[in-house]
Amino acid sequence: MRSEHDPNLELYAEVKRSLAERTWRHVQHCADAKTKVVQEILARAGGRERSED
C-alpha cells in the first residue's frame, strides 16, 4: 500500500505539474518527457511494476 507521503508519488506529481504548465505540440511529447522520472522511480523500486489489483 502507498503511503500518503510517498516521495516517489510526490516526485511524479511535481514533474506532472511542471509538464502541465508547458504547451505541447503533440501529447506524446509530454508522455515522453515523463520517461526519465518513471524510470528513476522504477529503479528505486527494484524495477518492479506494481499492480493495484
Residue pairs with C-beta under 8 A, 6 or more apart in sequence:
2 9
8 41
8 44
8 45
11 37
11 40
11 41
12 34
12 37
12 38
12 41
15 34
15 37
16 34
19 30
19 33
19 34
22 30
24 30
42 48
42 49
